[in-house]
Structures are given as C-alpha cells and as structure tokens.
Amino acid sequence: MGKPHWSNLEKEFLYYASLIREKEQSIELIQMIAAGKIAIDRIKILREYAEEIADRKKRSEFMKILADLNLEFAEIKDKLIKQVEENSSLQKRIIDFKERKENQELKKSASQLILKDGLYYKADNNDGPFCTYCYDNNQKIIRIRTLPPTVQEFGKHECLVCRTVYH
Ligand SMILES: [Zn+2]
C-alpha cells in the first residue's frame, strides 16, 4: 500500500533534483538535495529490514518510524519543488530585465540616428549612411554600400542585408 506512494515521492524528488545545476544554486538548495538523497538511502535500507521482522508488533512499530521518515522526506521534496519553481521565475525575471535593458539601449541609439536624404547617419560623428529599412523594421543598424559609378543610374547605395537600393 505504501510502496507505490513512496516510489512516486522518490521519483518526483529525483526529477526535481536533476533540474538543478549545482554551480548556479545556493548552498541551502544543494544541502537539501543531499539530505533528500540520504533519506532515500535510509528509507530503502529500513524497508528491507521491515520485510524481515516477523514479530507483528515490532513490525508495526518499525513501519511507523518508516512512515515518519517518509513524511520527513516528503517535506524535503516539497521544499525542493518550491525552490525550483521560485528559481525558474527568478530566471524569467532576469531574462525580462535583460530584454528591457537591450530595448532601452536600442532606443538610446535610435535617438542618436538622424535622417538625411532618406538615409540614417549618426548624429554625433556623422557616421553612415545606414539602411532605413533594416532599422525601421528590425532595429538593426546596417551600413550600406555605395555602388560603383558605372551602375549608379540604378541606384547610389545598396543594403547588402535587405537589398534595398537607395537613389
Ligand atoms: Zn537594409
């Protein structure tokens, strides 16, 4: 009766423990995993002993101890799961923060671009020209190439990324 329940606990614990990369985690969490693994080993040994106890009364006492250990282990497991979940939300927050920061930097560089004759140039040092299509659509600052004089009747500049030709 207790057996399938126990093996589920163990599986769940080991699954969550496997999600954790030790290098990135707190000492507390690593200790928790170690404690859980020790508990697993102890419970396994006790289970084997329990099978050998012939005296019914002694056996039921023994099973009570085992049940307590199971409970303790279940608590460790719950704590572990909570920590893992908190951790992934923490990681999500870090990603969101990085994305926001990148966007802010893009906006900052956008304000430093000025439009001149249909092309972008950097406001501070007049560097450029840069492709307006690539920037406006993908927020990418792409330098455009000046076409050789022989083909300039078709266009003066070309973006090598999006192939837009500028006149
Ligand atoms: Zn382009």
Residues whose N, C-alpha, C, O or C-beta is under 5 A from the ligand:
A	BS01	ZN	C131 Y133 C134 I142 C159 V161 C162 R163
